Amino acid sequence: MIQLEAEEIMHLKVECSEPLEVKEGIDGYLRVIPIRGGTFEGRIKGTIVNGGADWNTLKPGNYAHAFAKYLLLTEDGEYIAVENEGILEEDTRLIKTRPRFTADSKGRYGWLNRGVYVGSLKPGEGRVSVEITIYRLL
């Protein structure tokens, strides 16, 4: 068996607004959760830009599909686009995600455009709606 290793690259504390209820659709119950800001730290540090959202669909069979798209602003002024998709198992309340990054390929964070990343998402406390830890597989 091959054992995979990973390094933690960032921990996000995401602030969200109240969900916007689209309600029952062909794919399930859709709610859009606006992202209004937050912070991140780790190998990269900065803030989460207001204006992203998580398109969260409750599916038949007791699970939810999440797809979030948002923008990070690093301490040194670089923007990084994030698409983070995952599945919530209602039994465990654990969300495992597959983040994907777009950064300036010639910039300091171009390495984010390559590699395989995974994440874990859990509910936050206070103003922080969710906390996400992202790992890069080695």
DSSP file (Angstrom, degrees, kcal/mol; ACC not computed):
  #  RESIDUE AA STRUCTURE BP1 BP2  ACC     N-H-->O    O-->H-N    N-H-->O    O-->H-N    TCO  KAPPA ALPHA  PHI   PSI    X-CA   Y-CA   Z-CA
    1    1 A M              0   0    0      0, 0.0     2,-0.5     0, 0.0     0, 0.0   0.000 360.0 360.0 360.0 137.0    0.0    0.0    0.0
    2    2 A I        -     0   0    0      1,-0.0     2,-0.6     0, 0.0     0, 0.0  -0.761 360.0-146.6 -88.8 130.3    1.3    3.5   -0.9
    3    3 A Q        -     0   0    0     -2,-0.5     2,-0.3     0, 0.0    -1,-0.0  -0.873  12.4-146.1 -99.0 122.3    1.1    6.0    2.0
    4    4 A L        -     0   0    0     -2,-0.6     2,-0.3   133,-0.0   133,-0.0  -0.635   9.5-155.3 -87.5 145.5    0.4    9.6    0.9
    5    5 A E        -     0   0    0     -2,-0.3   133,-2.9     2,-0.0     2,-0.3  -0.873  10.8-173.6-117.2 153.9    1.9   12.5    2.7
    6    6 A A  E     -A  137   0A   0     -2,-0.3     2,-0.4   131,-0.3   131,-0.2  -0.983  15.8-145.3-144.5 153.7    0.6   16.0    2.9
    7    7 A E  E     -A  136   0A   0    129,-2.3   129,-2.7    -2,-0.3     2,-0.4  -0.967  26.1-120.7-118.2 139.2    1.6   19.4    4.2
    8    8 A E  E     +A  135   0A   0     -2,-0.4   127,-0.3   127,-0.2    35,-0.2  -0.643  32.5 174.8 -74.8 127.2   -0.8   22.0    5.6
    9    9 A I  E     -     0   0A   0    125,-2.7    34,-1.3    -2,-0.4    35,-1.1   0.714  58.1  -2.1-107.6 -26.6   -0.6   25.1    3.5
   10   10 A M  E     -AB 134  42A   0    124,-1.4   124,-2.8    32,-0.2     2,-0.4  -0.988  45.8-149.7-162.9 155.4   -3.4   27.3    4.9
   11   11 A H  E     -AB 133  41A   0     30,-2.7    30,-1.8    -2,-0.3     2,-0.4  -0.991  23.6-158.4-127.2 120.5   -6.2   27.6    7.4
   12   12 A L  E     -AB 132  40A   0    120,-3.4   120,-2.1    -2,-0.4     2,-0.6  -0.809  13.6-162.2-104.6 139.1   -9.1   29.8    6.5
   13   13 A K  E     -AB 131  39A   0     26,-3.0    26,-1.8    -2,-0.4     2,-0.4  -0.942  24.0-163.1-116.2 104.3  -11.6   31.4    8.8
   14   14 A V  E     -AB 130  38A   0    116,-2.7   115,-2.0    -2,-0.6   116,-1.7  -0.759  11.6-153.2-101.4 129.7  -14.5   32.4    6.5
   15   15 A E  E     - B   0  37A   0     22,-2.8    21,-2.5    -2,-0.4    22,-1.1  -0.877  21.0-175.2 -99.4 128.4  -17.3   34.8    7.4
   16   16 A C  E     - B   0  35A   0     -2,-0.5    19,-0.2   111,-0.4     2,-0.1  -0.847  19.5-129.9-122.6 156.9  -20.6   34.2    5.6
   17   17 A S        -     0   0    0     17,-2.3     3,-0.1    -2,-0.3    19,-0.0  -0.416  52.3 -66.2 -90.9 175.2  -23.9   36.0    5.4
   18   18 A E        -     0   0    0     -2,-0.1    -1,-0.2     1,-0.1    14,-0.0  -0.347  66.1 -95.5 -60.6 142.8  -27.3   34.3    5.9
   19   19 A P        -     0   0    0      0, 0.0     2,-0.6     0, 0.0    14,-0.2  -0.277  26.5-134.0 -62.0 144.9  -28.1   31.8    3.2
   20   20 A L  E     -C   32   0A   0     12,-3.2    12,-2.7    -3,-0.1     2,-0.8  -0.921  23.7-138.8 -98.8 116.7  -30.2   32.8    0.2
   21   21 A E  E     +C   31   0A   0     -2,-0.6    10,-0.2    10,-0.2     3,-0.1  -0.680  33.8 167.4 -87.9 105.3  -32.8   30.1   -0.2
   22   22 A V  E     -     0   0A   0      8,-1.6     9,-0.2    -2,-0.8    -1,-0.2   0.817  40.2-161.7 -76.8 -33.1  -33.4   29.2   -3.9
   23   23 A K  E     +C   30   0A   0      7,-2.0     7,-2.4    -3,-0.2     2,-0.2  -0.398  39.9   6.3  84.3-156.3  -35.3   26.1   -2.5
   24   24 A E  E     +C   29   0A   0      5,-0.2     5,-0.2    -2,-0.1     2,-0.2  -0.367  69.2 159.5 -70.1 124.6  -36.2   22.9   -4.3
   25   25 A G  E >   -C   28   0A   0      3,-2.6     3,-0.8    -2,-0.2    -1,-0.0  -0.650  57.9 -79.9-128.8-172.7  -34.9   22.4   -7.8
   26   26 A I  T 3  S+     0   0    0      1,-0.2     3,-0.1    -2,-0.2    -2,-0.1   0.796 129.6  40.7 -63.8 -29.0  -34.2   19.6  -10.2
   27   27 A D  T 3  S-     0   0    0      1,-0.4     2,-0.3    32,-0.0    -1,-0.2   0.457 125.9 -82.1 -99.5  -1.8  -30.9   18.7   -8.4
   28   28 A G  E <  S-C   25   0A   0     -3,-0.8    -3,-2.6    31,-0.1     2,-0.7  -0.887  74.4 -24.8 133.4-166.2  -32.1   19.2   -4.9
   29   29 A Y  E     -CD  24  58A   0     29,-2.1    29,-2.8    -2,-0.3     2,-0.5  -0.757  64.0-157.7 -88.6 113.4  -32.6   22.0   -2.4
   30   30 A L  E     +CD  23  57A   0     -7,-2.4    -7,-2.0    -2,-0.7    -8,-1.6  -0.791  17.8 172.1-100.5 130.4  -30.3   24.9   -3.3
   31   31 A R  E     -CD  21  56A   0     25,-2.6    25,-2.7    -2,-0.5     2,-0.5  -0.996  20.5-147.5-129.9 140.1  -29.1   27.6   -1.0
   32   32 A V  E     -CD  20  55A   0    -12,-2.7   -12,-3.2    -2,-0.4    23,-0.2  -0.934   9.5-160.0-109.0 124.2  -26.5   30.2   -1.9
   33   33 A I  E     - D   0  54A   0     21,-2.9    21,-2.1    -2,-0.5   -15,-0.1  -0.890  14.2-139.5-109.5 105.9  -24.3   31.3    1.0
   34   34 A P  E     - D   0  53A   0      0, 0.0   -17,-2.3     0, 0.0     2,-0.6  -0.375   8.5-139.1 -66.1 138.7  -22.6   34.6    0.4
   35   35 A I  E     +BD  16  52A   0     17,-3.0    16,-2.5   -19,-0.2    17,-0.5  -0.881  22.2 177.9 -97.5 122.9  -19.0   34.9    1.5
   36   36 A R  E     -     0   0A   0    -21,-2.5     2,-0.3    -2,-0.6    14,-0.3   0.470  52.1 -70.6-108.3  -2.5  -18.4   38.4    3.1
   37   37 A G  E     +B   15   0A   0    -22,-1.1   -22,-2.8    12,-0.3    -1,-0.3  -0.979  52.4 160.2 150.7-162.0  -14.7   38.1    4.2
   38   38 A G  E     -B   14   0A   0     10,-0.5    10,-2.2    -2,-0.3     2,-0.3  -0.867  34.5 -89.4 137.0-169.2  -12.4   36.5    6.6
   39   39 A T  E     -BE  13  47A   0    -26,-1.8   -26,-3.0     8,-0.3     2,-0.3  -0.901  21.6-159.1-136.2 163.1   -8.7   35.7    7.1
   40   40 A F  E     +BE  12  46A   0      6,-2.2     6,-2.3    -2,-0.3     2,-0.3  -0.992  11.3 177.4-143.7 152.1   -6.3   32.9    6.3
   41   41 A E  E     +B   11   0A   0    -30,-1.8   -30,-2.7    -2,-0.3     2,-0.4  -0.920  33.2  77.0-146.6 169.1   -2.9   31.9    7.7
   42   42 A G  E    S-B   10   0A   0     -2,-0.3   -32,-0.2   -32,-0.2   -33,-0.1  -0.988 106.8  -7.5 129.4-139.7   -0.2   29.3    7.3
   43   43 A R  S    S+     0   0    0    -34,-1.3     2,-0.4    -2,-0.4   -33,-0.2   0.809 144.0  33.6 -60.3 -29.1    2.4   29.1    4.5
   44   44 A I  S    S-     0   0    0    -35,-1.1     2,-0.3    -3,-0.1    -1,-0.1  -0.969  79.3-166.6-125.8 142.8    0.4   31.9    2.9
   45   45 A K        +     0   0    0     -2,-0.4    30,-2.3    -4,-0.2     2,-0.3  -0.942  29.4  88.0-131.4 152.4   -1.4   34.7    4.9
   46   46 A G  E     -EF  40  74A   0     -6,-2.3    -6,-2.2    -2,-0.3     2,-0.3  -0.993  62.0 -53.8 163.1-152.4   -4.0   37.3    4.1
   47   47 A T  E     -EF  39  73A   0     26,-2.6    26,-2.8    -2,-0.3     2,-0.5  -0.837  36.0-119.9-122.9 158.2   -7.7   38.1    3.8
   48   48 A I  E     - F   0  72A   0    -10,-2.2   -10,-0.5    -2,-0.3    24,-0.2  -0.868  36.1-125.2 -97.1 127.2  -10.7   36.6    2.1
   49   49 A V    >   -     0   0    0     22,-2.8     3,-0.7    -2,-0.5    22,-0.5  -0.507  22.7-112.3 -78.0 136.8  -12.3   39.1   -0.3
   50   50 A N  T 3  S+     0   0    0    -14,-0.3   -14,-0.2    -2,-0.2    -1,-0.1  -0.406  91.7  57.9 -61.8 138.1  -16.0   39.9    0.0
   51   51 A G  T 3   +     0   0    0    -16,-2.5    -1,-0.2     1,-0.3   -15,-0.1   0.314  69.9 111.6 125.3  -8.7  -18.1   38.7   -2.9
   52   52 A G  E <   -D   35   0A   0     -3,-0.7   -17,-3.0   -17,-0.5    -1,-0.3  -0.225  44.6-160.9 -81.1-179.4  -17.7   34.9   -3.2
   53   53 A A  E     -DG  34  69A   0     16,-1.7    16,-2.2   -19,-0.3     2,-0.5  -0.990  20.2-130.3-160.1 156.9  -20.4   32.4   -2.5
   54   54 A D  E     -DG  33  68A   0    -21,-2.1   -21,-2.9    -2,-0.3     2,-0.9  -0.968  16.9-152.8-110.8 120.3  -21.0   28.7   -1.7
   55   55 A W  E     -DG  32  67A   0     12,-3.1    12,-1.0    -2,-0.5     2,-0.5  -0.834  22.7-172.0 -94.3 102.4  -23.6   27.1   -3.9
   56   56 A N  E     -DG  31  66A   0    -25,-2.7   -25,-2.6    -2,-0.9     2,-0.5  -0.865   8.5-170.1-108.6 121.0  -24.8   24.3   -1.5
   57   57 A T  E     -DG  30  65A   0      8,-3.1     8,-2.8    -2,-0.5     2,-0.6  -0.946  15.2-146.9-117.6 119.5  -27.3   21.7   -2.7
   58   58 A L  E     -DG  29  64A   0    -29,-2.8   -29,-2.1    -2,-0.5     6,-0.2  -0.746  27.5-159.7 -81.4 119.0  -29.0   19.2   -0.3
   59   59 A K  E >>  - G   0  63A   0      4,-2.8     4,-0.9    -2,-0.6     3,-0.7  -0.604  25.0 -93.3-100.8 157.2  -29.3   16.0   -2.3
   60   60 A P  T 34 S+     0   0    0      0, 0.0    -1,-0.1     0, 0.0     0, 0.0  -0.435 107.7  52.8 -61.3 143.4  -31.6   13.0   -1.8
   61   61 A G  T 34 S-     0   0    0      1,-0.1     3,-0.1    -2,-0.1    -2,-0.0   0.594 124.6 -78.5 100.9  13.4  -29.9   10.4    0.3
   62   62 A N  T <4 S+     0   0    0     -3,-0.7    28,-1.4     1,-0.2    29,-0.3   0.875  97.8 103.6  67.9  41.3  -28.9   12.6    3.2
   63   63 A Y  E  <  -GH  59  89A   0     -4,-0.9    -4,-2.8    26,-0.2     2,-0.4  -0.975  53.8-141.3-145.4 164.0  -25.8   14.4    1.8
   64   64 A A  E     -GH  58  88A   0     24,-1.9    24,-2.9    -2,-0.3     2,-0.5  -0.957   6.7-143.3-127.8 145.2  -25.0   17.9    0.4
   65   65 A H  E     -GH  57  87A   0     -8,-2.8    -8,-3.1    -2,-0.4     2,-0.4  -0.923  19.3-164.7-105.1 128.6  -22.8   19.0   -2.4
   66   66 A A  E     +GH  56  86A   0     20,-2.9    20,-2.5    -2,-0.5     2,-0.4  -0.934  12.6 177.5-115.9 137.7  -20.9   22.3   -1.9
   67   67 A F  E     -GH  55  85A   0    -12,-1.0   -12,-3.1    -2,-0.4     2,-0.4  -0.900  10.4-179.4-138.8 109.2  -19.3   24.4   -4.5
   68   68 A A  E     -GH  54  84A   0     16,-3.0    16,-2.8    -2,-0.4     2,-0.4  -0.863  10.3-172.5-112.4 143.5  -17.6   27.6   -3.4
   69   69 A K  E     +GH  53  83A   0    -16,-2.2   -16,-1.7    -2,-0.4     2,-0.3  -0.991  24.8 141.3-134.2 124.8  -15.8   30.2   -5.5
   70   70 A Y  E     - H   0  82A   0     12,-2.2    12,-2.8    -2,-0.4     2,-0.4  -0.915  40.6-112.4-155.5 176.8  -14.0   33.1   -3.8
   71   71 A L  E     - H   0  81A   0    -22,-0.5   -22,-2.8    -2,-0.3     2,-0.3  -0.959  17.0-156.1-126.5 136.0  -10.9   35.3   -3.9
   72   72 A L  E     -FH  48  80A   0      8,-3.0     8,-2.1    -2,-0.4     2,-0.5  -0.830   3.0-157.0-105.8 148.4   -8.0   35.5   -1.5
   73   73 A L  E     -FH  47  79A   0    -26,-2.8   -26,-2.6    -2,-0.3     6,-0.2  -0.976  18.8-142.7-124.1 114.9   -5.7   38.6   -1.1
   74   74 A T  E >   -F   46   0A   0      4,-2.9     3,-2.1    -2,-0.5   -28,-0.3  -0.237  26.8-104.7 -74.1 164.2   -2.3   37.8    0.3
   75   75 A E  T 3  S+     0   0    0    -30,-2.3   -29,-0.1     1,-0.3    -1,-0.1   0.807 122.2  52.4 -56.3 -31.2   -0.4   40.0    2.7
   76   76 A D  T 3  S-     0   0    0    -31,-0.3    -1,-0.3     2,-0.1   -30,-0.1   0.201 125.3 -97.6 -97.5  16.8    1.8   41.1   -0.1
   77   77 A G  S <  S+     0   0    0     -3,-2.1     2,-0.4     1,-0.3    -2,-0.1   0.625  75.1 137.1  89.0  14.7   -1.0   42.1   -2.4
   78   78 A E        -     0   0    0      2,-0.0    -4,-2.9    26,-0.0     2,-0.4  -0.780  44.6-138.1 -96.1 138.5   -1.4   39.1   -4.7
   79   79 A Y  E     -H   73   0A   0     -2,-0.4    25,-0.5    -6,-0.2     2,-0.4  -0.768  16.9-171.3 -92.8 140.7   -4.9   37.8   -5.6
   80   80 A I  E     -H   72   0A   0     -8,-2.1    -8,-3.0    -2,-0.4     2,-0.3  -0.990  13.5-144.7-131.6 122.8   -5.5   34.0   -5.7
   81   81 A A  E     -HI  71 102A   0     21,-2.6    21,-2.1    -2,-0.4     2,-0.4  -0.677  17.8-162.8 -86.7 141.0   -8.8   32.6   -7.0
   82   82 A V  E     -HI  70 101A   0    -12,-2.8   -12,-2.2    -2,-0.3     2,-0.4  -0.984  17.5-174.7-128.6 134.2  -10.2   29.5   -5.3
   83   83 A E  E     -HI  69 100A   0     17,-2.4    17,-2.4    -2,-0.4     2,-0.5  -0.998  15.7-177.0-119.8 123.7  -12.8   26.9   -6.4
   84   84 A N  E     -HI  68  99A   0    -16,-2.8   -16,-3.0    -2,-0.4     2,-0.4  -0.972   2.4-179.1-130.1 119.0  -13.5   24.5   -3.6
   85   85 A E  E     +HI  67  98A   0     13,-1.0    13,-2.9    -2,-0.5     2,-0.3  -0.913  13.3 147.6-120.2 142.0  -15.9   21.6   -4.1
   86   86 A G  E     -HI  66  97A   0    -20,-2.5   -20,-2.9    -2,-0.4     2,-0.4  -0.973  38.4-114.8-162.5 176.4  -16.9   19.0   -1.5
   87   87 A I  E     -HI  65  96A   0      9,-1.4     9,-1.3    -2,-0.3     2,-0.6  -0.978  18.8-149.2-124.3 132.4  -19.5   16.6   -0.1
   88   88 A L  E     -HI  64  95A   0    -24,-2.9   -24,-1.9    -2,-0.4     2,-0.8  -0.911   7.5-152.3-101.8 119.9  -21.1   16.8    3.3
   89   89 A E  E >>> -HI  63  94A   0      5,-1.5     4,-2.5    -2,-0.6     3,-0.7  -0.840   6.1-152.9 -88.8 113.7  -22.0   13.5    4.9
   90   90 A E  T 345S+     0   0    0    -28,-1.4    -1,-0.2    -2,-0.8   -27,-0.1   0.800  90.8  60.8 -59.7 -30.3  -24.9   14.3    7.2
   91   91 A D  T 345S+     0   0    0    -29,-0.3    -1,-0.2     1,-0.2   -28,-0.1   0.893 120.5  22.8 -65.0 -39.5  -24.1   11.4    9.5
   92   92 A T  T <45S-     0   0    0     -3,-0.7    -2,-0.2     2,-0.2    -1,-0.2   0.613  90.2-137.7-103.4 -15.9  -20.6   12.7   10.3
   93   93 A R  T  <5 +     0   0    0     -4,-2.5     2,-0.4     1,-0.2    -3,-0.2   0.679  60.3 135.9  61.0  19.1  -21.1   16.5    9.6
   94   94 A L  E   < -I   89   0A   0     -5,-0.6    -5,-1.5    28,-0.1     2,-0.5  -0.830  41.9-159.1 -99.7 133.0  -17.6   16.3    8.0
   95   95 A I  E     -IJ  88 121A   0     26,-1.3    26,-2.3    -2,-0.4     2,-0.5  -0.958   2.9-166.1-113.8 122.2  -17.0   18.0    4.7
   96   96 A K  E     -IJ  87 120A   0     -9,-1.3    -9,-1.4    -2,-0.5     2,-0.3  -0.901  17.7-166.4-103.3 133.7  -14.0   16.9    2.6
   97   97 A T  E     -IJ  86 119A   0     22,-2.4    22,-2.0    -2,-0.5   -11,-0.2  -0.791  27.5-145.4-125.0 163.0  -13.1   19.2   -0.2
   98   98 A R  E     -I   85   0A   0    -13,-2.9   -13,-1.0    -2,-0.3    20,-0.2  -0.836  27.8-164.8-122.6  89.6  -11.1   19.5   -3.4
   99   99 A P  E     -I   84   0A   0      0, 0.0    18,-0.4     0, 0.0     2,-0.4  -0.458   4.5-165.8 -76.5 149.3   -9.7   23.0   -3.7
  100  100 A R  E     -I   83   0A   0    -17,-2.4   -17,-2.4    -2,-0.1     2,-0.3  -0.999   8.2-154.9-134.2 136.5   -8.3   24.3   -7.0
  101  101 A F  E     -I   82   0A   0     11,-0.5     2,-0.4    -2,-0.4   -19,-0.2  -0.808  14.2-164.5-115.5 150.1   -6.3   27.5   -7.2
  102  102 A T  E     +I   81   0A   0    -21,-2.1   -21,-2.6    -2,-0.3     2,-0.3  -0.957  26.9 157.4-130.1 115.6   -5.5   30.1   -9.9
  103  103 A A        -     0   0    0     -2,-0.4     2,-0.3   -23,-0.2   -23,-0.1  -0.873  56.2 -73.6-130.1 162.9   -2.6   32.4   -9.1
  104  104 A D    >   -     0   0    0    -25,-0.5     3,-1.8    -2,-0.3     5,-0.2  -0.432  41.9-147.1 -57.4 115.6   -0.2   34.5  -11.3
  105  105 A S  T 3  S+     0   0    0     -2,-0.3    -1,-0.2     1,-0.3     5,-0.1   0.730  98.4  44.5 -63.7 -21.2    2.0   31.7  -12.8
  106  106 A K  T 3  S+     0   0    0      3,-0.1    -1,-0.3     4,-0.0    -2,-0.1   0.399 103.7  87.7 -99.6   0.7    4.9   34.1  -12.8
  107  107 A G  S X  S-     0   0    0     -3,-1.8     3,-1.4     1,-0.0     4,-0.2  -0.232  97.6 -87.6 -94.4-176.6    4.3   35.4   -9.3
  108  108 A R  T 3  S+     0   0    0      1,-0.3     3,-0.3     2,-0.1    -3,-0.1   0.735 125.1  44.8 -62.6 -26.3    5.3   34.2   -5.8
  109  109 A Y  T >  S+     0   0    0     -5,-0.2     3,-2.0     1,-0.2     4,-0.3   0.142  72.4 115.7-110.1  19.3    2.3   31.9   -5.5
  110  110 A G  G X   +     0   0    0     -3,-1.4     3,-1.8     1,-0.3     4,-0.3   0.757  63.9  74.3 -57.7 -26.1    2.4   30.3   -9.0
  111  111 A W  G >  S+     0   0    0     -3,-0.3     3,-1.2     1,-0.3    -1,-0.3   0.734  82.3  69.7 -61.4 -21.5    3.2   26.9   -7.3
  112  112 A L  G <  S+     0   0    0     -3,-2.0   -11,-0.5     1,-0.2    -1,-0.3   0.758  86.0  67.1 -67.7 -22.9   -0.5   26.8   -6.3
  113  113 A N  G <  S+     0   0    0     -3,-1.8     2,-0.3    -4,-0.3    -1,-0.2   0.667 102.9  52.3 -71.1 -15.5   -1.5   26.2  -10.0
  114  114 A R  S <  S+     0   0    0     -3,-1.2     2,-0.1    -4,-0.3   -13,-0.0  -0.818  87.4  44.7-117.6 158.0    0.2   22.8   -9.8
  115  115 A G  S    S-     0   0    0     -2,-0.3     2,-0.4    21,-0.0    23,-0.1  -0.337  80.4 -76.5 103.7 174.6   -0.2   20.0   -7.4
  116  116 A V        -     0   0    0     21,-0.4    21,-2.9    -2,-0.1     2,-0.3  -0.964  44.2-170.0-119.2 131.0   -3.1   18.2   -5.8
  117  117 A Y  E     - K   0 136A   0     -2,-0.4     2,-0.3   -18,-0.4    19,-0.2  -0.914   8.5-177.4-124.9 146.9   -4.9   19.7   -2.8
  118  118 A V  E     - K   0 135A   0     17,-2.1    17,-3.3    -2,-0.3     2,-0.3  -0.941   9.0-168.2-135.3 159.1   -7.5   18.4   -0.3
  119  119 A G  E     -JK  97 134A   0    -22,-2.0   -22,-2.4    -2,-0.3     2,-0.4  -0.948  16.8-143.5-144.7 165.6   -9.3   20.2    2.4
  120  120 A S  E     -JK  96 133A   0     13,-2.1    13,-2.4    -2,-0.3     2,-0.4  -0.994  17.4-161.2-130.1 140.9  -11.5   19.7    5.5
  121  121 A L  E     +JK  95 132A   0    -26,-2.3   -26,-1.3    -2,-0.4    11,-0.2  -0.964  13.1 169.2-125.8 136.1  -14.3   22.0    6.5
  122  122 A K  E     - K   0 131A   0      9,-2.4     9,-2.9    -2,-0.4   -28,-0.1  -0.966  42.7 -85.8-140.6 157.7  -16.0   22.4    9.8
  123  123 A P  E     - K   0 130A   0      0, 0.0     7,-0.3     0, 0.0     6,-0.1  -0.327  46.1-141.1 -60.9 144.9  -18.4   24.9   11.4
  124  124 A G        -     0   0    0      5,-2.2     2,-0.3  -110,-0.1     5,-0.1  -0.253  10.8-112.6 -95.7-172.4  -16.7   28.0   12.9
  125  125 A E  S >  S-     0   0    0     -2,-0.1     3,-1.7     5,-0.1     2,-0.1  -0.930  70.2 -15.5-124.8 149.0  -17.5   30.0   16.0
  126  126 A G  T 3  S-     0   0    0     -2,-0.3    -2,-0.1     1,-0.3     0, 0.0  -0.397 134.0  -6.7  64.6-131.2  -18.8   33.5   16.5
  127  127 A R  T 3  S+     0   0    0     -2,-0.1     2,-0.7  -112,-0.1  -111,-0.4   0.690 117.0  92.6 -70.9 -19.0  -18.5   35.6   13.3
  128  128 A V    <   -     0   0    0     -3,-1.7  -113,-0.3     1,-0.2    -4,-0.1  -0.681  54.7-174.5 -81.2 115.6  -16.6   32.8   11.6
  129  129 A S        +     0   0    0   -115,-2.0    -5,-2.2    -2,-0.7     2,-0.3   0.892  67.0   5.1 -78.5 -41.0  -19.1   30.7    9.7
  130  130 A V  E     -AK  14 123A   0   -116,-1.7  -116,-2.7    -7,-0.3     2,-0.4  -0.983  58.5-147.2-142.5 154.2  -16.7   28.0    8.6
  131  131 A E  E     -AK  13 122A   0     -9,-2.9    -9,-2.4    -2,-0.3     2,-0.4  -0.985  17.3-169.0-119.8 133.9  -13.1   27.0    9.0
  132  132 A I  E     -AK  12 121A   0   -120,-2.1  -120,-3.4    -2,-0.4     2,-0.5  -0.986   7.7-163.5-126.1 129.4  -11.2   25.3    6.2
  133  133 A T  E     -AK  11 120A   0    -13,-2.4   -13,-2.1    -2,-0.4     2,-0.4  -0.961  12.8-159.1-110.9 129.0   -7.8   23.6    6.4
  134  134 A I  E     -AK  10 119A   0   -124,-2.8  -125,-2.7    -2,-0.5  -124,-1.4  -0.913   6.4-168.8-116.2 135.2   -6.1   23.0    3.1
  135  135 A Y  E     -AK   8 118A   0    -17,-3.3   -17,-2.1    -2,-0.4     2,-0.5  -0.903  14.8-142.4-120.7 146.6   -3.4   20.5    2.5
  136  136 A R  E     -AK   7 117A   0   -129,-2.7  -129,-2.3    -2,-0.3   -19,-0.2  -0.946  24.6-127.3-106.8 124.4   -1.0   19.9   -0.5
  137  137 A L  E      A    6   0A   0    -21,-2.9   -21,-0.4    -2,-0.5  -131,-0.3  -0.515 360.0 360.0 -70.9 137.1   -0.2   16.3   -1.3
  138  138 A L              0   0    0   -133,-2.9  -132,-0.2    -2,-0.2    -1,-0.1   0.410 360.0 360.0 -93.3 360.0    3.5   15.6   -1.5
